[in-house]
Amino acid sequence: MTDARQFFAEALAALDAASTLEHYEVRKALELAGKAAKESGETIEELRFEFIASDLDLWPTHWGTIYGPRMSSIAEDGRQFDSPPLESITAKCVAYWTARMNAARHPALRARYADMVWALR
């Protein structure tokens, strides 16, 4: 297992063991794995899916769903910019969240994944 994948596995284990899950705690756990992946040049698709999940806000948006981008703006030329973009939520991403919904032990994580899968499939 590479260092980045090891950090990622440790991040998921730490989130499952947490007593509470605040957004900053989730980001902090994931960022160590993200830093290791960036330094090694490794792409961990599952880590990207976790970052997408952590960047979604629960509120009705122009996407027509109960989840939406953490940031959204309109450029001077009228183009919409969202972070994360709706296009990043692929069938593969939703399949990963479905697997995490079943594998996660923390009830808040299970609920969050289940909600995102239901809303964004």
C-alpha positions as CSV (number, residue, x, y, z in Angstrom):
1,M,0.0,0.0,0.0
2,T,1.4,3.4,-0.9
3,D,1.8,6.2,1.6
4,A,-1.1,8.1,0.1
5,R,-3.4,5.1,0.2
6,Q,-2.3,4.4,3.8
7,F,-3.1,8.0,4.8
8,F,-6.5,7.6,3.0
9,A,-7.3,4.4,4.9
10,E,-6.3,6.0,8.2
11,A,-8.4,9.1,7.4
12,L,-11.5,6.9,6.8
13,A,-10.8,4.9,10.0
14,A,-10.4,8.1,12.0
15,L,-13.7,9.5,10.7
16,D,-15.5,6.3,11.6
17,A,-14.0,6.5,15.1
18,A,-14.8,10.2,15.7
19,S,-17.2,11.1,18.4
20,T,-18.5,14.1,16.4
21,L,-18.0,15.0,12.7
22,E,-17.6,18.7,12.0
23,H,-16.7,19.7,8.4
24,Y,-13.3,20.9,9.4
25,E,-12.5,17.5,11.0
26,V,-13.5,15.7,7.8
27,R,-11.4,18.1,5.7
28,K,-8.4,17.8,8.0
29,A,-8.5,14.0,7.9
30,L,-8.7,14.0,4.1
31,E,-6.1,16.7,3.5
32,L,-3.2,14.5,4.8
33,A,-4.1,11.9,2.3
34,G,-4.5,14.5,-0.4
35,K,-1.1,16.0,0.4
36,A,0.6,12.6,0.2
37,A,-1.1,11.8,-3.1
38,K,-0.1,15.1,-4.6
39,E,3.5,14.7,-3.5
40,S,3.7,11.2,-4.9
41,G,1.8,12.1,-8.1
42,E,-0.7,9.4,-7.3
43,T,-4.3,9.7,-8.2
44,I,-6.7,8.2,-5.7
45,E,-10.2,8.4,-7.3
46,E,-11.9,7.4,-4.0
47,L,-10.2,10.3,-2.2
48,R,-11.5,12.7,-4.9
49,F,-15.0,11.3,-4.3
50,E,-14.6,12.0,-0.6
51,F,-13.5,15.6,-1.3
52,I,-16.5,16.1,-3.5
53,A,-18.8,14.8,-0.7
54,S,-17.2,17.1,1.8
55,D,-17.6,20.1,-0.6
56,L,-21.4,19.7,-1.0
57,D,-23.7,21.8,1.0
58,L,-27.2,20.8,2.1
59,W,-29.4,23.5,0.7
60,P,-31.6,23.8,-2.4
61,T,-29.7,25.2,-5.4
62,H,-29.8,25.8,-9.1
63,W,-29.0,22.1,-9.5
64,G,-32.6,21.3,-8.6
65,T,-31.4,19.0,-5.7
66,I,-31.2,19.4,-2.0
67,Y,-27.4,19.3,-2.3
68,G,-25.4,21.9,-4.1
69,P,-21.9,23.3,-4.5
70,R,-20.1,24.9,-1.6
71,M,-19.2,27.7,-3.9
72,S,-21.0,29.1,-6.9
73,S,-20.5,32.2,-9.0
74,I,-21.3,33.6,-12.4
75,A,-18.4,34.9,-14.5
76,E,-18.5,38.2,-16.4
77,D,-19.3,36.3,-19.6
78,G,-22.4,34.7,-17.9
79,R,-20.9,31.2,-17.4
80,Q,-21.8,29.5,-14.1
81,F,-18.9,28.2,-12.0
82,D,-19.6,25.7,-9.3
83,S,-17.2,24.0,-6.8
84,P,-17.6,21.1,-7.0
85,P,-19.2,21.1,-10.4
86,L,-22.3,18.9,-10.9
87,E,-20.4,17.0,-13.6
88,S,-18.0,15.7,-11.0
89,I,-20.8,13.6,-9.5
90,T,-20.6,10.6,-11.8
91,A,-22.2,7.2,-11.6
92,K,-18.8,6.0,-10.4
93,C,-18.8,8.6,-7.6
94,V,-22.4,7.7,-6.5
95,A,-21.4,4.0,-6.6
96,Y,-18.5,4.8,-4.3
97,W,-20.8,6.7,-1.9
98,T,-23.1,3.7,-1.9
99,A,-20.3,1.4,-0.9
100,R,-19.2,3.8,1.8
101,M,-22.8,4.1,3.0
102,N,-22.7,0.4,3.7
103,A,-19.1,0.2,5.0
104,A,-18.9,3.3,7.2
105,R,-19.5,2.7,10.9
106,H,-20.2,6.3,12.0
107,P,-24.0,6.9,11.9
108,A,-23.5,10.5,10.7
109,L,-21.3,9.3,7.8
110,R,-23.8,6.5,6.9
111,A,-26.6,9.1,6.9
112,R,-24.7,11.6,4.8
113,Y,-23.7,9.1,2.2
114,A,-27.2,7.7,2.0
115,D,-28.7,11.2,1.6
116,M,-26.3,12.1,-1.1
117,V,-26.9,8.9,-3.0
118,W,-30.7,9.4,-2.7
119,A,-30.5,13.0,-3.8
120,L,-27.8,12.9,-6.5
121,R,-28.2,9.5,-8.2
